[in-house]
Amino acid sequence: MVGIPEKNELAPGETTGITVAPQKGLSLADYTAVLTVSTDHDTQAQTELKFVVMADTNPPEGSITIPEQALQILSAMLQRVSRV
């Protein structure tokens, strides 16, 4: 994802910022991309972007609710396994 520049028009020597972020749902891997900025005066600048998608080491917090019937079935299955 490439965000909208903070400024659309710049004076000579002036700078602006832009946000670049990888897409959600990418596979674990190293990625590269080229960001190209061009003007209406046929000038452009390029830079290579590199990032790594790694496994989430902070699993989300929260809880799940298991229906009573599912708990009863699980309990019965565990009792059968423990008798064997």
Buried (B, 14 or more C-beta within 10 A) or exposed (E): EEEEEEEEEEEEEEEEEEEEEEEEEEEEEEEEEEEEEEEEEEEEEEEEEEBEBEEEEEEEEEEEEEEEEEEEEEEEEEEEEEEE
